[in-house]
Structures are given as structure tokens and as C-alpha cells.
Amino acid sequence: MGSAASTLPSKTAPAVVTPAPPAHLSETAQKQWTALYTKALAQAKLDYPDNPGAQRTAALRAANAILAVPAPTCAADIDKLEPWQVLLRSTRTVKGVQVSLCVTTDGRKYSFPIAAPVDLPAMNKAQLVTHALEVHGIELDPNLKKDEMIAAIAEKASK
């Protein structure tokens, strides 16, 4: 006669199938999504040991956090978005002003005027001080040399 253990149903967990990441993600983002899902699922198994539905929900919620698109605040921010974060990116002229338009993968729409190029060397020191404060949010010492002011503005603008 066999042992009692051999007649009991097996309690091994079924193999976990990781769902495919969203197809619009870049290859790198897909790998990150899969890694986040796997890590979150392992934690969810500890948090919800007898609830596979809650485990999958928690893992999906954690993995889908990567889908959040940072809200751009200016035309330059639109250019910094990853290609998979953008459904539409275009530039149009509206009432004589160039405007950058964007629709992100989370369905939000943005439009920002594109700032005309500024000729910093043509400005006098007072104009540079005003430009630095109004456009870049930095206060320049009016006693700086003009070249130092331009360098400080360029450094701030590159960040």
C-alpha cells in the first residue's frame, strides 16, 4: 500500500505566466516592465498567498507604473519624451506663433509656444539680467561681465 502523501493531490503552484508588456513600449522599456512585473509578483505572493487574482493585480499595477508619462511644461520637454510615450508630435503655426503639439500615450494633450531664438550677444547687460530672471529663473549679478552673464544663461539653459 502506498503512503498517504502519495494519494494526496499535489500542492505545487501552477507555472506563472508573465503577460506580454504593452507592444508600444521600446525594447528597453519592455524589459523594465517585465522585470517590474516579476519582482512585484514575487512580493504579492508573500502579501496575498492564497489569492492569485490579487497577486496578478498587484503585479500589473506595479509594472504599469512605467507607463506614466511625465507632464511636459514647455516645448523643450516635449522633445525630451521617449518615442513610445508620444502618440503625436507636431509643430504648427497658430496666429503667427510656432506651437509644439503633443498627445502622449496616456491620452493627455499638450501645446506650447516655441520660443523664438534669442540673440544673447546682442542684448545689453540690463536686458541679460531681465532675460535670465524671466526666462530661466536665475538672478544674475549686474556687476558680472557680459560674457559671464551669457555663459551663466547658457549653462542654465543646457540643463
VENVEN-V329551 format. One record per helix or strand. SS is the DSSP state (@ for helix, = for strand). FROM is the first residue (numbers start at 1). LEN is the number of residues. If there is no record, write none. Layout:
ss->{SS:SS}
from->{FROM:FROM}
len->{LEN:LEN}
//
This chain:
ss->{@:@:@:@:@:=:=:=:@:@:@}
from->{4:27:52:75:83:86:97:109:120:125:146}
len->{4:21:16:6:3:9:8:5:3:12:13}
//
